[in-house]
Every structure is written in C-alpha cells, then in structure tokens.
Amino acid sequence: MTDTLTRYRLIVQDLPNSLKRKAAEPTVSRDTAYYEANIGKVRTVDDLMADRRLYTYAMKAYGLEDMTYAKAFMRKVMTEGAGSRTSFANRLSDDRYVAIARAFNFATALSAAGTDPESFGKAAVPARLSARTELAETTDFSGSREARFVIESRIDATTVKSVTITLNAKTLTGTASDLKKVTRDEIAQAINAQISATGDTGLKDKVQVGIGVNKTLFFETKAFQSLGADEVPGGTGRNADITVYAGGKNRTIAIRNVALTEADRTAVNVGFGTDLGPEASAKIVTAAYLRQTLENDAGSEDTGVRLALYFARMAPTLSSAYQILGDRALSKVANTVVGLPPASGAPTKGALAARAKLITAKIDFASFSDPKKVDAFVQRFAAIWDAQNDTQTAPVLALFSSRGIDAELLGQMQTTRRGR
C-alpha cells in the first residue's frame, strides 16, 4: 500500500498534469463542458438554481455539495454577495461561503422597471436606476485600466436589447482630454456614444446616461419611434410606424459587470463594483471544481491525502488560529502537526482561546506565503499521519461535510479574521 506522504508527493510534484488528467476523465470533462456552455445564460440566482446540473457543479466547486438542498440559505449568500462586511456570507464562520459569493456575485447587478400609469393615476414612469456609489470627480483610465459592463433593456414584453460598454484608454481617446483624469461628464459622454453606435437595432435613443445630482451615473429609458422597415411615415405590416413609450412595467433597465477585455487588465470601479458575475468567473469556477474533484477522489483512497491537499490549498489564505479552529479539516491537520488532541464537544471560551494561543505559538502563518514552506509543513503532516493512521480506513466525510465548532462561540472569539 502506498503511504500518504508518497501519494501526496506524486500528485503535487506535477500538479498541473495531475489536474489535466483529472480534467480528461469523461464525467469531469462532460460536466465542465456543460457548465462552460450554459453558464452564460444565467442572469439571476434563480436561473442558476433552476438548472440543477449547473447548480450542483457550482456547489461542488466550493466544497458545498452537502448544502445543495439549502436553496434559501444559498440564495441569501449569493444575492448579498461578499462586498460588504455585513453581508450574510461575511457573517458566517466558513470562508467557503465568501468564495462562492464572490464567484456568483449576483449582488453586482442593478436593475429597475418602469411603472404603469394606473399605479399612480398619472403618466407612466420610465425605468431609472443609479449606480451604487458616487463617481469620483476624475477617474484614471490610462494604461491597462478598464471598466466593462452590459446595459440591458427590455423594450416591450418580449424584446430585450443590450450593449456592452468598454471604457479604457482606447475607447476614451478622443473623448477624454486626459486619460489619467477622465471627468464624470466625459465618462457619461463616452457611454452615450457607445450606445448610439449600436444604431436603431440596438439601444440608440432607447436609453440615456447622465450624471445625477448625487454625482452617480444614472441610466433611464427613453421614448422612441420607429418608422418601420421603409423608414417612411405611415404604412402597414413591417412598414408600420411604432411608438414605444419611456415608461410602463414592460420597460426595464439592468446593469451588470462582465469580464474585462484582457486577463492583464485592471478593473476600474465606476459605481457598480469590480466583482464580476458568473459568466466572467467561469474559469475560476471550473478551476475550483477541478481542484475540489481531485481532492475528493484522492480522499476516497486516502483521507490523509485529501487533508494534505486541502491544507496546501488553503494555507496561503490563513492568518489566524481561529480560521483553523473554524474548519474541522484544517484543525485535523494542525492538531496532528502540533500534537493537540481533538476538541471534545463544544469548548468553553477559555479552552478555545488557549487552543488558539498554542496553535499561534506553534504555527508561523506568515511563512505560508512561501509555497516551499507550505509544502514542507504539509509533508510533515503526511509523515506524522502515516505513523498514526491506517490510511485505508480513516473517516473523511465528517471532516469536510460540516466544518466548524459552535458558530456562536466562534463568532464571539473570532476577532482576527481576515479583513473583518
């Protein structure tokens, strides 16, 4: 029987090829191809959850397959996102929820609908929305800096049109007098120019963009008239004139971020945030799925290998003993290396603090920024694990399906979590 240390070394000594072999397996390959082909159709969290195959793939990518049934819980995680300290994901003690909230950041989408005249007994109200944050007096768009988003508007009950707006040094040349100091008005002017460039078949004259009194970008639907295919007043059939009003419940507008034009671009925030939606994060999700699958399959043969691979992946993100104590799998590795027995039941505050102090004294979290030191730590774990366990029978599922000690107690003690 191959021991844990040897199995771990065989996988990580050429991790890219290990991942390629896993990606080539028929089931993994089919599921990934389906995800890549269909995630672009997803606009809301309900769209994601309606496609069980997509949803299951996403949950497995972040090690949350045991929570697939908890749709109300996950809907709250994804719709609130991770941009705010008070968001649901950031209030949980498990960073897996923060990771999936960032990848499926439906919170970044802004949308609004018009109002029918009978709602207020007066004229129909156009769809209008403002960006979430004030636009700076000037914004730097020099070099590789870029903002990119889609404006999508429903014209009537069945017709939706959209335009992708790209703001960067290339598209702003000729509009902005100084690419390092692009003014609010120049940004609005550039967006309107790109809308107009879509012509009558796009959003030209259907949506207007400006700067509101609160210094944010605003977007509003406009009334427009089409003269039909012959572009002459009057006519019937395809030549008939059509008037579309600015307001009414059928007029909508939505803004969502999309992937930047190149991988080396730097995202610029013009009021929508810089997090990207699920389509833009597709490669991040498929990479996470592949790594998670590799770890799961390795763990089906040897629990210690899965623990080692998982700790190696998470180590660079660790800065506090409480992050370890809040994750049973990480705790198992740390306890093995440090020589601590497993905690029995829910520990008291004092016992938790004492355990955290000991882990902090024994583990140099700063060293985890060095891949070689992470590898040395994990190999030490694997060697100790081999000496202590029968790698064919050690239980694994309980370590990964419900990570964490008592949530309320951990919340009280966890004062040093990253960025909190």
C-alpha positions as a Markdown table, in Angstrom:
| # | Residue | x | y | z |
|---|---|---|---|---|
| 1 | Met | 0.0 | 0.0 | 0.0 |
| 2 | Thr | 1.3 | 3.4 | -1.0 |
| 3 | Asp | 1.5 | 5.7 | 2.1 |
| 4 | Thr | 0.0 | 9.2 | 2.4 |
| 5 | Leu | 3.3 | 11.0 | 2.0 |
| 6 | Thr | 4.1 | 9.2 | -1.2 |
| 7 | Arg | 0.6 | 9.7 | -2.6 |
| 8 | Tyr | 0.7 | 13.4 | -1.8 |
| 9 | Arg | 4.2 | 13.9 | -3.4 |
| 10 | Leu | 3.1 | 12.1 | -6.6 |
| 11 | Ile | 0.2 | 14.5 | -7.0 |
| 12 | Val | 1.9 | 17.8 | -6.2 |
| 13 | Gln | 5.2 | 17.2 | -7.8 |
| 14 | Asp | 3.5 | 17.9 | -11.1 |
| 15 | Leu | 0.1 | 19.4 | -10.1 |
| 16 | Pro | -0.7 | 20.9 | -13.5 |
| 17 | Asn | -0.5 | 17.4 | -15.1 |
| 18 | Ser | -2.4 | 15.8 | -12.2 |
| 19 | Leu | -5.2 | 18.4 | -12.8 |
| 20 | Lys | -5.1 | 17.8 | -16.6 |
| 21 | Arg | -5.5 | 14.0 | -16.1 |
| 22 | Lys | -8.5 | 14.7 | -13.8 |
| 23 | Ala | -10.0 | 17.1 | -16.3 |
| 24 | Ala | -9.7 | 14.5 | -19.1 |
| 25 | Glu | -11.8 | 11.9 | -17.2 |
| 26 | Pro | -15.1 | 11.5 | -19.1 |
| 27 | Thr | -17.5 | 12.5 | -16.3 |
| 28 | Val | -15.4 | 15.6 | -15.3 |
| 29 | Ser | -15.0 | 16.6 | -18.9 |
| 30 | Arg | -18.7 | 16.4 | -19.7 |
| 31 | Asp | -19.8 | 18.3 | -16.6 |
| 32 | Thr | -17.2 | 21.0 | -17.2 |
| 33 | Ala | -18.2 | 21.3 | -20.9 |
| 34 | Tyr | -21.9 | 21.7 | -19.9 |
| 35 | Tyr | -21.1 | 24.3 | -17.3 |
| 36 | Glu | -19.0 | 26.4 | -19.7 |
| 37 | Ala | -21.6 | 26.1 | -22.5 |
| 38 | Asn | -24.6 | 27.2 | -20.3 |
| 39 | Ile | -23.4 | 29.5 | -17.5 |
| 40 | Gly | -23.6 | 32.4 | -19.9 |
| 41 | Lys | -27.4 | 32.1 | -19.9 |
| 42 | Val | -27.5 | 32.7 | -16.2 |
| 43 | Arg | -28.6 | 36.2 | -15.1 |
| 44 | Thr | -30.0 | 35.6 | -11.6 |
| 45 | Val | -29.6 | 33.2 | -8.8 |
| 46 | Asp | -32.9 | 31.6 | -9.6 |
| 47 | Asp | -31.6 | 30.9 | -13.2 |
| 48 | Leu | -28.7 | 29.1 | -11.6 |
| 49 | Met | -30.8 | 27.1 | -9.2 |
| 50 | Ala | -33.3 | 26.2 | -11.9 |
| 51 | Asp | -30.6 | 24.2 | -13.7 |
| 52 | Arg | -29.7 | 21.5 | -11.3 |
| 53 | Arg | -26.7 | 20.4 | -13.2 |
| 54 | Leu | -25.2 | 23.9 | -13.2 |
| 55 | Tyr | -26.1 | 24.5 | -9.6 |
| 56 | Thr | -24.6 | 21.2 | -8.4 |
| 57 | Tyr | -21.4 | 21.9 | -10.3 |
| 58 | Ala | -21.1 | 25.3 | -8.7 |
| 59 | Met | -21.7 | 23.9 | -5.2 |
| 60 | Lys | -19.2 | 21.1 | -5.6 |
| 61 | Ala | -16.6 | 23.6 | -6.9 |
| 62 | Tyr | -16.6 | 25.2 | -3.5 |
| 63 | Gly | -16.9 | 22.0 | -1.4 |
| 64 | Leu | -20.6 | 22.8 | -0.6 |
| 65 | Glu | -22.3 | 19.8 | -2.1 |
| 66 | Asp | -23.8 | 18.9 | 1.2 |
| 67 | Met | -25.6 | 22.2 | 1.2 |
| 68 | Thr | -27.1 | 21.9 | -2.3 |
| 69 | Tyr | -30.5 | 21.3 | -0.7 |
| 70 | Ala | -30.4 | 24.6 | 1.3 |
| 71 | Lys | -31.5 | 26.8 | -1.6 |
| 72 | Ala | -33.0 | 29.6 | 0.6 |
| 73 | Phe | -29.8 | 29.8 | 2.5 |
| 74 | Met | -27.6 | 29.8 | -0.6 |
| 75 | Arg | -29.8 | 32.3 | -2.3 |
| 76 | Lys | -29.1 | 34.7 | 0.5 |
| 77 | Val | -25.4 | 34.1 | 0.3 |
| 78 | Met | -25.3 | 34.8 | -3.4 |
| 79 | Thr | -27.7 | 37.7 | -3.6 |
| 80 | Glu | -26.0 | 39.7 | -0.8 |
| 81 | Gly | -22.5 | 39.0 | -2.3 |
| 82 | Ala | -19.3 | 39.5 | -0.3 |
| 83 | Gly | -18.6 | 43.1 | -0.9 |
| 84 | Ser | -20.0 | 44.3 | 2.4 |
| 85 | Arg | -18.8 | 43.4 | 5.9 |
| 86 | Thr | -22.4 | 43.0 | 6.9 |
| 87 | Ser | -23.3 | 40.7 | 4.0 |
| 88 | Phe | -24.6 | 37.2 | 5.0 |
| 89 | Ala | -21.5 | 35.4 | 3.6 |
| 90 | Asn | -19.2 | 37.6 | 5.6 |
| 91 | Arg | -21.1 | 37.0 | 8.8 |
| 92 | Leu | -20.7 | 33.2 | 8.6 |
| 93 | Ser | -17.6 | 31.5 | 10.1 |
| 94 | Asp | -16.9 | 29.5 | 6.9 |
| 95 | Asp | -14.9 | 31.1 | 4.1 |
| 96 | Arg | -16.3 | 28.7 | 1.5 |
| 97 | Tyr | -19.5 | 30.9 | 1.5 |
| 98 | Val | -17.4 | 34.1 | 0.9 |
| 99 | Ala | -15.6 | 32.4 | -2.0 |
| 100 | Ile | -18.9 | 31.3 | -3.7 |
| 101 | Ala | -20.5 | 34.7 | -3.1 |
| 102 | Arg | -17.6 | 36.3 | -4.9 |
| 103 | Ala | -17.8 | 33.9 | -7.8 |
| 104 | Phe | -21.5 | 34.2 | -8.2 |
| 105 | Asn | -21.9 | 37.8 | -7.3 |
| 106 | Phe | -25.5 | 38.5 | -8.3 |
| 107 | Ala | -25.3 | 41.5 | -5.9 |
| 108 | Thr | -23.4 | 43.4 | -8.5 |
| 109 | Ala | -26.3 | 43.5 | -10.9 |
| 110 | Leu | -28.5 | 46.6 | -10.7 |
| 111 | Ser | -32.0 | 46.6 | -12.3 |
| 112 | Ala | -35.1 | 48.7 | -12.4 |
| 113 | Ala | -38.5 | 48.6 | -14.0 |
| 114 | Gly | -40.9 | 51.3 | -15.2 |
| 115 | Thr | -44.3 | 51.9 | -13.7 |
| 116 | Asp | -47.7 | 51.7 | -15.5 |
| 117 | Pro | -49.8 | 54.9 | -15.4 |
| 118 | Glu | -52.6 | 53.2 | -13.3 |
| 119 | Ser | -50.1 | 52.7 | -10.5 |
| 120 | Phe | -50.2 | 56.4 | -9.6 |
| 121 | Gly | -53.1 | 57.6 | -11.7 |
| 122 | Lys | -50.7 | 59.6 | -13.9 |
| 123 | Ala | -48.2 | 59.2 | -16.7 |
| 124 | Ala | -46.2 | 56.0 | -16.9 |
| 125 | Val | -42.8 | 56.3 | -15.2 |
| 126 | Pro | -39.6 | 55.4 | -17.1 |
| 127 | Ala | -37.2 | 52.7 | -15.7 |
| 128 | Arg | -34.4 | 54.6 | -14.0 |
| 129 | Leu | -31.5 | 53.5 | -11.8 |
| 130 | Ser | -28.4 | 55.0 | -10.4 |
| 131 | Ala | -25.0 | 53.4 | -9.7 |
| 132 | Arg | -24.4 | 52.4 | -6.1 |
| 133 | Thr | -21.6 | 54.7 | -5.4 |
| 134 | Glu | -20.6 | 58.3 | -6.3 |
| 135 | Leu | -18.4 | 58.6 | -9.3 |
| 136 | Ala | -15.1 | 60.3 | -8.5 |
| 137 | Glu | -14.5 | 63.8 | -9.9 |
| 138 | Thr | -11.9 | 62.3 | -12.2 |
| 139 | Thr | -11.0 | 58.6 | -12.9 |
| 140 | Asp | -7.7 | 57.2 | -14.2 |
| 141 | Phe | -8.2 | 55.1 | -17.4 |
| 142 | Ser | -4.6 | 55.2 | -18.5 |
| 143 | Gly | -2.5 | 52.1 | -19.3 |
| 144 | Ser | -4.4 | 48.8 | -18.7 |
| 145 | Arg | -7.2 | 50.3 | -16.5 |
| 146 | Glu | -10.7 | 49.4 | -17.7 |
| 147 | Ala | -14.3 | 49.3 | -16.8 |
| 148 | Arg | -16.7 | 47.0 | -18.7 |
| 149 | Phe | -20.4 | 46.3 | -18.2 |
| 150 | Val | -23.6 | 45.5 | -20.1 |
| 151 | Ile | -26.6 | 47.8 | -20.3 |
| 152 | Glu | -29.7 | 45.6 | -20.9 |
| 153 | Ser | -33.1 | 47.0 | -21.5 |
| 154 | Arg | -36.5 | 45.4 | -22.1 |
| 155 | Ile | -38.3 | 47.4 | -24.8 |
| 156 | Asp | -41.6 | 45.5 | -24.5 |
| 157 | Ala | -43.0 | 42.3 | -23.1 |
| 158 | Thr | -40.9 | 40.2 | -25.5 |
| 159 | Thr | -38.0 | 42.3 | -26.8 |
| 160 | Val | -34.7 | 42.7 | -24.9 |
| 161 | Lys | -31.8 | 44.7 | -26.3 |
| 162 | Ser | -28.3 | 45.2 | -24.8 |
| 163 | Val | -25.0 | 46.9 | -25.4 |
| 164 | Thr | -21.6 | 46.1 | -23.9 |
| 165 | Ile | -19.8 | 49.3 | -22.7 |
| 166 | Thr | -16.0 | 49.3 | -22.6 |
| 167 | Leu | -14.2 | 52.2 | -21.0 |
| 168 | Asn | -10.4 | 52.1 | -21.4 |
| 169 | Ala | -7.6 | 54.1 | -23.0 |
| 170 | Lys | -8.5 | 53.1 | -26.5 |
| 171 | Thr | -12.3 | 53.8 | -26.3 |
| 172 | Leu | -11.8 | 57.1 | -24.4 |
| 173 | Thr | -9.2 | 58.6 | -26.7 |
| 174 | Gly | -10.8 | 61.5 | -28.5 |
| 175 | Thr | -13.4 | 61.9 | -25.7 |
| 176 | Ala | -11.2 | 62.5 | -22.7 |
| 177 | Ser | -8.7 | 65.3 | -22.7 |
| 178 | Asp | -6.5 | 63.5 | -20.1 |
| 179 | Leu | -6.7 | 59.7 | -19.8 |
| 180 | Lys | -5.4 | 59.9 | -16.2 |
| 181 | Lys | -8.1 | 62.3 | -15.2 |
| 182 | Val | -11.3 | 61.4 | -17.1 |
| 183 | Thr | -14.1 | 63.6 | -15.8 |
| 184 | Arg | -17.6 | 62.4 | -14.9 |
| 185 | Asp | -19.1 | 64.2 | -17.9 |
| 186 | Glu | -16.5 | 62.6 | -20.3 |
| 187 | Ile | -17.4 | 59.1 | -18.9 |
| 188 | Ala | -21.2 | 59.8 | -19.5 |
| 189 | Gln | -20.4 | 61.1 | -23.0 |
| 190 | Ala | -18.4 | 58.1 | -23.9 |
| 191 | Ile | -21.1 | 55.7 | -22.7 |
| 192 | Asn | -23.8 | 57.5 | -24.7 |
| 193 | Ala | -21.6 | 57.4 | -27.7 |
| 194 | Gln | -21.2 | 53.7 | -27.5 |
| 195 | Ile | -25.0 | 53.3 | -27.0 |
| 196 | Ser | -25.6 | 55.5 | -30.1 |
| 197 | Ala | -23.1 | 53.4 | -32.1 |
| 198 | Thr | -25.5 | 50.3 | -31.8 |
| 199 | Gly | -27.9 | 52.1 | -34.1 |
| 200 | Asp | -31.7 | 51.7 | -34.4 |
| 201 | Thr | -31.4 | 47.9 | -33.9 |
| 202 | Gly | -29.6 | 48.4 | -30.6 |
| 203 | Leu | -30.2 | 50.8 | -27.7 |
| 204 | Lys | -29.7 | 54.0 | -29.7 |
| 205 | Asp | -32.3 | 56.6 | -28.5 |
| 206 | Lys | -33.8 | 54.0 | -26.2 |
| 207 | Val | -31.6 | 54.6 | -23.1 |
| 208 | Gln | -29.9 | 57.7 | -21.9 |
| 209 | Val | -27.0 | 58.1 | -19.5 |
| 210 | Gly | -26.0 | 61.1 | -17.4 |
| 211 | Ile | -24.7 | 62.3 | -14.0 |
| 212 | Gly | -27.2 | 62.7 | -11.3 |
| 213 | Val | -27.3 | 65.4 | -8.6 |
| 214 | Asn | -25.8 | 62.8 | -6.2 |
| 215 | Lys | -22.8 | 62.5 | -8.6 |
| 216 | Thr | -23.5 | 59.0 | -9.6 |
| 217 | Leu | -24.0 | 57.6 | -13.1 |
| 218 | Phe | -27.8 | 57.2 | -13.9 |
| 219 | Phe | -29.5 | 55.3 | -16.6 |
| 220 | Glu | -33.0 | 55.9 | -17.9 |
| 221 | Thr | -35.3 | 54.5 | -20.6 |
| 222 | Lys | -36.4 | 56.9 | -23.3 |
| 223 | Ala | -39.5 | 57.0 | -25.6 |
| 224 | Phe | -38.7 | 56.4 | -29.3 |
| 225 | Gln | -40.5 | 55.9 | -32.6 |
| 226 | Ser | -39.7 | 53.6 | -35.4 |
| 227 | Leu | -40.9 | 54.4 | -39.0 |
| 228 | Gly | -40.8 | 50.7 | -39.9 |
| 229 | Ala | -38.8 | 48.9 | -42.5 |
| 230 | Asp | -39.3 | 51.5 | -45.2 |
| 231 | Glu | -38.3 | 54.4 | -42.8 |
| 232 | Val | -41.2 | 56.4 | -44.2 |
| 233 | Pro | -44.1 | 57.8 | -42.0 |
| 234 | Gly | -47.2 | 55.7 | -42.3 |
| 235 | Gly | -47.5 | 52.2 | -43.7 |
| 236 | Thr | -48.8 | 48.8 | -42.6 |
| 237 | Gly | -47.3 | 45.5 | -41.7 |
| 238 | Arg | -43.5 | 45.6 | -41.4 |
| 239 | Asn | -43.6 | 49.2 | -42.7 |
| 240 | Ala | -45.9 | 50.3 | -39.9 |
| 241 | Asp | -44.9 | 53.1 | -37.6 |
| 242 | Ile | -44.3 | 52.1 | -34.0 |
| 243 | Thr | -44.2 | 54.3 | -30.9 |
| 244 | Val | -42.7 | 53.0 | -27.7 |
| 245 | Tyr | -43.1 | 55.0 | -24.5 |
| 246 | Ala | -40.4 | 55.6 | -22.0 |
| 247 | Gly | -42.4 | 54.2 | -19.1 |
| 248 | Gly | -44.5 | 51.3 | -18.1 |
| 249 | Lys | -43.8 | 47.9 | -16.5 |
| 250 | Asn | -42.5 | 46.5 | -19.8 |
| 251 | Arg | -39.7 | 49.0 | -19.9 |
| 252 | Thr | -36.8 | 47.8 | -17.8 |
| 253 | Ile | -33.1 | 48.5 | -17.5 |
| 254 | Ala | -30.3 | 46.5 | -15.9 |
| 255 | Ile | -26.5 | 46.9 | -15.4 |
| 256 | Arg | -24.1 | 44.0 | -14.8 |
| 257 | Asn | -20.4 | 43.7 | -14.9 |
| 258 | Val | -18.7 | 41.4 | -17.4 |
| 259 | Ala | -15.2 | 40.1 | -18.0 |
| 260 | Leu | -12.5 | 42.6 | -18.9 |
| 261 | Thr | -11.1 | 42.5 | -22.5 |
| 262 | Glu | -7.8 | 41.0 | -21.4 |
| 263 | Ala | -6.6 | 39.0 | -18.5 |
| 264 | Asp | -4.0 | 41.6 | -17.6 |
| 265 | Arg | -6.5 | 44.5 | -17.4 |
| 266 | Thr | -7.1 | 46.3 | -14.1 |
| 267 | Ala | -10.7 | 46.8 | -13.2 |
| 268 | Val | -11.9 | 50.3 | -12.5 |
| 269 | Asn | -15.0 | 50.9 | -10.3 |
| 270 | Val | -17.4 | 53.4 | -11.9 |
| 271 | Gly | -20.2 | 52.7 | -9.4 |
| 272 | Phe | -21.1 | 49.0 | -9.9 |
| 273 | Gly | -18.2 | 47.4 | -8.0 |
| 274 | Thr | -15.4 | 45.4 | -9.7 |
| 275 | Asp | -16.7 | 41.9 | -8.8 |
| 276 | Leu | -17.8 | 40.0 | -11.9 |
| 277 | Gly | -20.8 | 37.9 | -12.5 |
| 278 | Pro | -20.9 | 34.1 | -13.0 |
| 279 | Glu | -20.1 | 34.2 | -16.8 |
| 280 | Ala | -17.0 | 36.2 | -16.2 |
| 281 | Ser | -16.0 | 33.9 | -13.3 |
| 282 | Ala | -16.4 | 30.7 | -15.3 |
| 283 | Lys | -12.7 | 29.9 | -15.5 |
| 284 | Ile | -12.3 | 30.5 | -11.7 |
| 285 | Val | -15.3 | 28.1 | -11.0 |
| 286 | Thr | -14.1 | 25.3 | -13.3 |
| 287 | Ala | -10.6 | 25.5 | -11.8 |
| 288 | Ala | -12.1 | 25.3 | -8.3 |
| 289 | Tyr | -14.3 | 22.3 | -9.4 |
| 290 | Leu | -11.3 | 20.5 | -10.9 |
| 291 | Arg | -9.2 | 21.0 | -7.7 |
| 292 | Gln | -12.1 | 20.0 | -5.5 |
| 293 | Thr | -12.7 | 16.9 | -7.5 |
| 294 | Leu | -9.0 | 16.0 | -7.4 |
| 295 | Glu | -9.0 | 16.3 | -3.6 |
| 296 | Asn | -12.3 | 14.4 | -3.2 |
| 297 | Asp | -11.1 | 11.5 | -5.4 |
| 298 | Ala | -7.8 | 11.3 | -3.7 |
| 299 | Gly | -9.6 | 11.2 | -0.3 |
| 300 | Ser | -11.7 | 8.3 | -1.4 |
| 301 | Glu | -8.5 | 6.3 | -1.4 |
| 302 | Asp | -6.6 | 8.0 | 1.4 |
| 303 | Thr | -8.1 | 10.5 | 3.9 |
| 304 | Gly | -4.7 | 11.9 | 4.7 |
| 305 | Val | -4.0 | 12.9 | 1.1 |
| 306 | Arg | -7.2 | 14.8 | 0.9 |
| 307 | Leu | -6.4 | 16.6 | 4.1 |
| 308 | Ala | -2.9 | 17.4 | 2.9 |
| 309 | Leu | -4.1 | 18.7 | -0.5 |
| 310 | Tyr | -6.8 | 20.8 | 1.2 |
| 311 | Phe | -4.5 | 22.4 | 3.7 |
| 312 | Ala | -1.9 | 23.1 | 1.0 |
| 313 | Arg | -4.6 | 25.0 | -1.0 |
| 314 | Met | -5.9 | 26.9 | 2.0 |
| 315 | Ala | -2.6 | 27.7 | 3.7 |
| 316 | Pro | -1.8 | 30.9 | 1.8 |
| 317 | Thr | -5.2 | 32.4 | 3.0 |
| 318 | Leu | -4.6 | 31.7 | 6.7 |
| 319 | Ser | -3.6 | 34.4 | 9.1 |
| 320 | Ser | -5.3 | 33.4 | 12.3 |
| 321 | Ala | -5.6 | 30.3 | 14.5 |
| 322 | Tyr | -9.4 | 31.0 | 14.6 |
| 323 | Gln | -9.6 | 30.3 | 10.9 |
| 324 | Ile | -8.2 | 26.8 | 11.6 |
| 325 | Leu | -10.4 | 26.3 | 14.6 |
| 326 | Gly | -13.5 | 27.2 | 12.5 |
| 327 | Asp | -12.7 | 24.4 | 10.0 |
| 328 | Arg | -12.6 | 20.7 | 11.1 |
| 329 | Ala | -10.4 | 19.6 | 8.2 |
| 330 | Leu | -7.8 | 22.3 | 8.8 |
| 331 | Ser | -8.0 | 21.6 | 12.6 |
| 332 | Lys | -7.2 | 18.0 | 11.9 |
| 333 | Val | -4.0 | 18.9 | 10.1 |
| 334 | Ala | -3.0 | 21.5 | 12.7 |
| 335 | Asn | -3.7 | 19.2 | 15.6 |
| 336 | Thr | -1.7 | 16.4 | 14.0 |
| 337 | Val | 1.4 | 18.6 | 13.4 |
| 338 | Val | 1.2 | 20.5 | 16.7 |
| 339 | Gly | 0.3 | 17.4 | 18.7 |
| 340 | Leu | -3.1 | 18.5 | 20.1 |
| 341 | Pro | -5.9 | 16.0 | 20.8 |
| 342 | Pro | -9.2 | 16.7 | 19.1 |
| 343 | Ala | -11.5 | 19.0 | 21.0 |
| 344 | Ser | -14.3 | 17.1 | 22.7 |
| 345 | Gly | -17.7 | 18.7 | 22.3 |
| 346 | Ala | -18.1 | 22.5 | 22.2 |
| 347 | Pro | -15.2 | 24.0 | 24.1 |
| 348 | Thr | -15.5 | 26.9 | 26.5 |
| 349 | Lys | -14.3 | 30.3 | 25.6 |
| 350 | Gly | -11.3 | 29.8 | 27.7 |
| 351 | Ala | -10.4 | 26.5 | 26.2 |
| 352 | Leu | -10.9 | 27.9 | 22.7 |
| 353 | Ala | -8.6 | 30.8 | 23.5 |
| 354 | Ala | -6.0 | 28.5 | 25.0 |
| 355 | Arg | -6.0 | 26.3 | 21.9 |
| 356 | Ala | -5.8 | 29.3 | 19.6 |
| 357 | Lys | -2.8 | 30.6 | 21.6 |
| 358 | Leu | -1.0 | 27.3 | 21.3 |
| 359 | Ile | -1.6 | 27.0 | 17.6 |
| 360 | Thr | -0.4 | 30.5 | 17.1 |
| 361 | Ala | 2.8 | 29.8 | 19.0 |
| 362 | Lys | 3.5 | 26.6 | 17.0 |
| 363 | Ile | 2.5 | 27.7 | 13.5 |
| 364 | Asp | 4.1 | 30.6 | 11.6 |
| 365 | Phe | 1.2 | 31.8 | 9.5 |
| 366 | Ala | 3.5 | 34.4 | 7.8 |
| 367 | Ser | 5.6 | 31.5 | 6.4 |
| 368 | Phe | 2.6 | 30.2 | 4.4 |
| 369 | Ser | 3.2 | 32.9 | 1.8 |
| 370 | Asp | 6.1 | 30.8 | 0.7 |
| 371 | Pro | 5.0 | 27.7 | -1.3 |
| 372 | Lys | 8.1 | 25.8 | -0.3 |
| 373 | Lys | 7.3 | 26.3 | 3.4 |
| 374 | Val | 3.7 | 25.3 | 2.9 |
| 375 | Asp | 4.9 | 22.1 | 1.2 |
| 376 | Ala | 7.3 | 21.3 | 4.0 |
| 377 | Phe | 4.6 | 21.8 | 6.6 |
| 378 | Val | 2.1 | 19.6 | 4.7 |
| 379 | Gln | 4.8 | 16.8 | 4.1 |
| 380 | Arg | 5.4 | 16.9 | 7.9 |
| 381 | Phe | 1.7 | 16.4 | 8.5 |
| 382 | Ala | 1.6 | 13.5 | 6.0 |
| 383 | Ala | 4.6 | 11.8 | 7.6 |
| 384 | Ile | 3.0 | 12.0 | 11.1 |
| 385 | Trp | -0.4 | 10.9 | 9.7 |
| 386 | Asp | 1.2 | 7.8 | 8.2 |
| 387 | Ala | 2.7 | 6.9 | 11.6 |
| 388 | Gln | -0.6 | 7.3 | 13.4 |
| 389 | Asn | -3.3 | 6.1 | 10.9 |
| 390 | Asp | -4.4 | 3.3 | 8.7 |
| 391 | Thr | -4.9 | 5.4 | 5.6 |
| 392 | Gln | -7.4 | 3.0 | 4.1 |
| 393 | Thr | -9.9 | 3.3 | 6.8 |
| 394 | Ala | -9.6 | 6.7 | 8.4 |
| 395 | Pro | -13.0 | 8.5 | 8.2 |
| 396 | Val | -13.1 | 11.5 | 5.9 |
| 397 | Leu | -16.7 | 12.7 | 5.3 |
| 398 | Ala | -17.2 | 14.1 | 8.8 |
| 399 | Leu | -14.2 | 16.4 | 8.4 |
| 400 | Phe | -15.4 | 18.0 | 5.2 |
| 401 | Ser | -19.2 | 18.0 | 5.3 |
| 402 | Ser | -19.7 | 20.2 | 8.5 |
| 403 | Arg | -16.8 | 22.4 | 9.1 |
| 404 | Gly | -16.6 | 24.3 | 12.3 |
| 405 | Ile | -17.1 | 24.3 | 16.0 |
| 406 | Asp | -20.0 | 26.1 | 17.7 |
| 407 | Ala | -20.9 | 29.0 | 15.4 |
| 408 | Glu | -21.9 | 31.4 | 18.2 |
| 409 | Leu | -18.8 | 30.7 | 20.3 |
| 410 | Leu | -16.6 | 31.1 | 17.3 |
| 411 | Gly | -18.2 | 34.3 | 16.3 |
| 412 | Gln | -17.5 | 35.7 | 19.8 |
| 413 | Met | -13.9 | 34.7 | 19.7 |
| 414 | Gln | -13.1 | 35.3 | 16.0 |
| 415 | Thr | -11.8 | 38.9 | 16.2 |
| 416 | Thr | -8.9 | 38.4 | 13.9 |
| 417 | Arg | -10.5 | 37.0 | 10.8 |
| 418 | Arg | -9.1 | 38.4 | 7.5 |
| 419 | Gly | -10.5 | 41.8 | 6.6 |
| 420 | Arg | -13.0 | 41.9 | 9.3 |
